C-alpha cells in the first residue's frame, strides 16, 4: 500500500526520463479493436445465452401532478409477461441522485417522461407491447416550465463545495465609474448528453447478492445509489462497467434503468435486461439547464477591465441543488479589480438538470467570449489584443498564483498558425461568391481538479504487469493511458501491460468525470509503480534513483537483471492511492486554450458553414497525444453544434421535451464539420499531479461556440445573443 498526498509541487520524476519511450505517444486505443469488432461487451450484452427477462419502462404523460391509480391487469395477462413493477420505488428510481438533495415524494410526477412502471417479459417485443396496456390515471397540476418566468425567484445554491457567488471589491461602484461600459444578456438553451450507448443495465440476483452491469461513469458513487434505490446494503451489490459507449455527464449518476432492472429481476425471478429507448434517455435521465446570463464589463479607454460581472440564472427541478456554473471561468480568466460572479437557481417542473460535458464553461463561455468580442469592438481593439491586455498576473478573485498558465502562448501560436492577421477588420467586407467570410476567436479554460483514486499494479515473474482499478473508460482512452503510465514506469513494452477496469470489486477509483479521470487514476498507477520500483531496488541493494527499468530489465550500474530473476517466481503487487492534499503552496489550477475559426455565411439563405477551426491548448503533460487530441476534436464538434444547431426544446404548456430523439435534436454531422486542427503545447504542471498533467477532456469544448458566432459577426455583422445561432436569427 502506497499513498501520495498531493500537497506540493513535484520536481522531475521517472516519467521525465522517458526511458521506455511510450509516455505521451499517440498510441492507438487498447480496447479499440474490441469495440469496433463487437467483441467488447457493453452492459446490455452481458449474460449471453442465459435465460433473462426484458424490461420496458412506462413513462408519465403529464408534466406535473399525482398518480391516482395504475391499472396493470391487462399488462400482467399479456403474452410472455413475467412481472409488472410499479409504486414508490419506481418513482424514486427516476430521481437520479447525482445531487444528494434529490428526494421525491411518492406517487408524484415531477416531470414529463418520468418512469412510473416497468414491464418484464420473455422478449423485448412482449415487454414493449404489454407496457402500452398499462393504464395510469393522474391528478394533473399546473407546472412551471419556463425559466424566464421563474427567473425572479432564483436563489443561491451550492454545488459540492462550490459556492454560487464569487465577489470581490465593489462591482457596482467600479462599473458606475468606468470609462467604457458594456451590458448585454445572453440566453443558452438546454442541452442533452445522449451518448451513443443509451443507459442500459443487466441485473442478476444470487440470493441477496446483486450483480449489476450498467453504463456508468463513477462506479463508487453509482453502486451506492443503486443499493439505496433497491434498498439493500451496498456490500451486497457489485457494479461492473467494463466498456462504455460514451458518457457526457448524465452517466455520472445512475439512470433509472439501474434500479428498475434490479427490481424487475427480483419480481421476475430471473436476470433482467433493460435498455432505455432513445426517447426515454432524453426524457428520464438528466439534461443541461437552459441559462440566462447577464454580462457587464467596465473598462478604461485603453482596454483594461476595471469592473467585471457575470450573473447566471439556471433551472433545476425541486430538491436538486445542482446549478449550471456558467460563470466558472469568469472567476479567473480575465483581470478586473472589482468583480461579481453569481448564480441563481430557479425551480421548474422539467426533467432534472445536471452535468453535461464541461458543465459551466460549455455555455458560460458562449456568453463570456461573445461579450469579450463585443467589448473589444466597442474599444476598437483586436479581440486577441483585448484579451492579452486583461491577462491577470495572479488569479484575480483572491490573488492566488497560477500553477501554470500558457494562455498567451496559445493566443500567439494560434494567431500565427491560423493567419489571424488576415482577419477582415470590418464585418461584411470579404466575399467568396454569395458567401460572406469572417474570422472569430475565443479563449478556452477549464478548472483542473485531482480526486482520490486507487489502483493495484501487479508485476508477475513472466515479466508482465497488470493494472486493476474500478476506474471507467467512457471512450476517452483510460485503458490506454494507464497502460502507457505503467509501461513507462516499469520499463515494459506496452503489450506486456494489461489493464482491468470497471468493477467495484477492484480498488476504488475517482471514475470519469470533470476531466479529472486521467490525472487521478493515472496518478494512482504512478504511485503504485513507485513503490514497486522501490521494492525492486531494495532487492538489488541499489538506490531507486540509480535504477533504470527498460524492456523488462532492471539496469543498475553494469548489471542487467531480468524481472523474473528479481521476483524469484512470485508476483509483486501494490495498491497505490493519490489523494488531493490541503495544498501548502496553494495554486490556482486550470487548463487553457485558444480557438480560431473561419466561417462562411450565405448572404442569400443565412446559412453558416464553418470552414476552418484551429484549437491550440496547453494542459500540462499530455499522456497520449492521440486520445488527447481526439477529445479536443470532440469538443470542437460539440462547440460547432452548440453555436449553430443544438437545442433541447421544452413545450412551455406541458413540460414535454419536444425533440427527444437524435432525429430532431440537431447535432453536427460529417457535412457540418470542416478540417479540424488541434495543436497541443508542451507544458508540465508540477503542482497538478505526479504526472504533471491537467485535465483536457472538457477544455476544447469551452469557448468553441463563441469563436464560431464571433466569426459570424465578422462575416456579416449579425450579433445574436440567443444560442443557437440558427439561420433565421442570422438573416
Ligand atoms: Mo463530465 S459532464 O464531468 O461527465
Boltz pocket constraint, residues with backbone or C-beta under 6 A from the ligand:
constraints:
  - pocket:
      binder: B
      contacts: [[A, 217], [A, 247], [A, 248], [A, 249], [A, 250], [A, 252], [A, 355], [A, 356], [A, 357], [A, 358], [A, 359], [A, 512], [A, 513], [A, 514], [A, 515]]
      max_distance: 6.0
